[in-house]
Amino acid sequence: MADLTGKIAIVTGGSGGIGLASARALKAGGATVVTNGRHDQRAEEIRQQYGDLYDKVYTADVGVVAEINAFVDQVGKDYGKIDVIFANAGFGEPAPLGHITEDNFDKQFNVNVKGVIFTVQAALPYLSEGASIILNSSIANQLGFANFSVYAATKGAVKTLGKIMAAELVGRGVRVNVVSPGPIETNFFAATGMSEEQQAQAADMIKAQVPMGRFGKADEIAGYVAYLASDASTFMTGTEVEIDGGMATL
Ligand SMILES: NC(=O)c1ccc[n+]([C@@H]2O[C@H](COP(=O)([O-])OP(=O)(O)OC[C@H]3O[C@@H](n4cnc5c(N)ncnc54)[C@H](OP(=O)(O)O)[C@@H]3O)[C@@H](O)[C@H]2O)c1
């Protein structure tokens, strides 16, 4: 297990799925973990449900820069440093070409791209030497998933951001790496707005494209996030790790 003793870790989008599993893995390694809910009521729900896991739950919609700044700045003030960021909050809202609206585009780019940039930027004054930043992209950044063009573009942006951030922060001893999960069993597909029938059809289609023939589990991403967060991975920066049952490679 990764040793994260004494580290202060932010996981955005820690209410469920990959964020929640990663928070558990970070905490199991000894880190103090905090997260955010997108509004006060959501933050309170997370506190009620996962109060034993999260040291603090802040309120911030990661699509809104002022809220991100206030959240991350408060974490820095509360703990005096930030050692780990898992910029994980994100979502997809599929729409075929011809049906993409400005709202659909803005919402996905605001949360998935703007949210990542400003979370990291707000943390700069507090990042410790040896800090590790992990961005959550997706294997969608390189596959041709019909109807997911905007989502895939946001995840392509995240992959590129990881490299540039790594280059800019390497001199400070801060590492930045990207995880790109394949299809994972979480609330992601329910949150797309697809009907249950559409979700089931999409799941069958996706499974057929995964050489391992199944969706991954959030824990299968979380272990790697904890590894990247830890001092076991100190020679890794600017990389993308694909955790996808062989989907992109085989
Ligand atoms: N599942 C997959 O197949 C898969 C594959 C590749 C990459 N990913 C990426 O993995 C990340 C986590 O997704 P997941 O699969 O774990 O799905 P999930 O269970 O739906 O988790 C998404 C998390 O992001 C939070 N979130 C969404 N919009 C937010 C906002 N505006 N402000 C604050 N929090 C917000 C959600 O909060 P609420 O609880 O309030 O909704 C939730 O905590 C996403 O970036 C996703 O793109 C997922």
The ligand as a MOL file (V3000), in Angstrom:
LIG
                    3D

  0  0  0     0  0            999 V3000
M  V30 BEGIN CTAB
M  V30 COUNTS 48 52 0 0 0
M  V30 BEGIN ATOM
M  V30 1 N -16.8910 6.1970 -15.2050 0
M  V30 2 C -16.1860 6.1650 -16.3190 0
M  V30 3 O -16.3830 5.3080 -17.1800 0
M  V30 4 C -15.0910 7.1760 -16.5260 0
M  V30 5 C -14.1280 6.9010 -17.5050 0
M  V30 6 C -13.1150 7.8130 -17.7240 0
M  V30 7 C -13.0560 8.9650 -16.9950 0
M  V30 8 N -14.0140 9.2320 -16.0580 0 CHG=1
M  V30 9 C -13.9080 10.4910 -15.3160 0
M  V30 10 O -13.8320 10.2020 -13.9460 0
M  V30 11 C -14.2650 11.3540 -13.1960 0
M  V30 12 C -15.1910 10.8870 -12.0880 0
M  V30 13 O -16.3450 10.3180 -12.6800 0
M  V30 14 P -17.0540 9.0060 -12.1120 0
M  V30 15 O -17.0090 8.0080 -13.1900 0
M  V30 16 O -16.5540 8.6660 -10.7770 0 CHG=-1
M  V30 17 O -18.5660 9.5050 -12.0780 0
M  V30 18 P -19.4890 10.0200 -10.8620 0
M  V30 19 O -19.6950 8.8990 -9.9040 0
M  V30 20 O -20.6620 10.6340 -11.5460 0
M  V30 21 O -18.6070 11.1360 -10.1260 0
M  V30 22 C -18.4930 12.4550 -10.6210 0
M  V30 23 C -18.1230 13.3510 -9.4790 0
M  V30 24 O -17.9100 14.6940 -9.9700 0
M  V30 25 C -18.7490 15.5670 -9.2030 0
M  V30 26 N -19.1140 16.7450 -9.9930 0
M  V30 27 C -19.6520 16.7740 -11.2270 0
M  V30 28 N -19.8670 18.0440 -11.5940 0
M  V30 29 C -19.4670 18.8280 -10.5620 0
M  V30 30 C -19.4380 20.2140 -10.3250 0
M  V30 31 N -19.8910 21.0840 -11.2330 0
M  V30 32 N -18.9340 20.6720 -9.1550 0
M  V30 33 C -18.4950 19.8070 -8.2120 0
M  V30 34 N -18.5040 18.4700 -8.3700 0
M  V30 35 C -18.9850 17.9990 -9.5360 0
M  V30 36 C -19.9520 14.7280 -8.8430 0
M  V30 37 O -20.6920 15.3430 -7.7990 0
M  V30 38 P -22.2810 15.0080 -7.5680 0
M  V30 39 O -22.3060 13.8490 -6.6630 0
M  V30 40 O -22.8330 16.2430 -6.9470 0
M  V30 41 O -22.8550 14.7280 -8.9120 0
M  V30 42 C -19.2460 13.4450 -8.4370 0
M  V30 43 O -18.6880 13.5850 -7.1670 0
M  V30 44 C -14.8730 12.3060 -14.2040 0
M  V30 45 O -13.9500 13.3360 -14.5150 0
M  V30 46 C -15.0880 11.4220 -15.4300 0
M  V30 47 O -15.0720 12.1500 -16.6200 0
M  V30 48 C -15.0280 8.3610 -15.8070 0
M  V30 END ATOM
M  V30 BEGIN BOND
M  V30 1 1 1 2
M  V30 2 2 2 3
M  V30 3 1 2 4
M  V30 4 1 4 5
M  V30 5 2 4 48
M  V30 6 2 5 6
M  V30 7 1 6 7
M  V30 8 2 7 8
M  V30 9 1 8 9
M  V30 10 1 8 48
M  V30 11 1 9 10
M  V30 12 1 9 46
M  V30 13 1 10 11
M  V30 14 1 11 12
M  V30 15 1 11 44
M  V30 16 1 12 13
M  V30 17 1 13 14
M  V30 18 2 14 15
M  V30 19 1 14 16
M  V30 20 1 14 17
M  V30 21 1 17 18
M  V30 22 2 18 19
M  V30 23 1 18 20
M  V30 24 1 18 21
M  V30 25 1 21 22
M  V30 26 1 22 23
M  V30 27 1 23 24
M  V30 28 1 23 42
M  V30 29 1 24 25
M  V30 30 1 25 26
M  V30 31 1 25 36
M  V30 32 1 26 27
M  V30 33 1 26 35
M  V30 34 2 27 28
M  V30 35 1 28 29
M  V30 36 1 29 30
M  V30 37 2 29 35
M  V30 38 1 30 31
M  V30 39 2 30 32
M  V30 40 1 32 33
M  V30 41 2 33 34
M  V30 42 1 34 35
M  V30 43 1 36 37
M  V30 44 1 36 42
M  V30 45 1 37 38
M  V30 46 2 38 39
M  V30 47 1 38 40
M  V30 48 1 38 41
M  V30 49 1 42 43
M  V30 50 1 44 45
M  V30 51 1 44 46
M  V30 52 1 46 47
M  V30 END BOND
M  V30 END CTAB
M  END
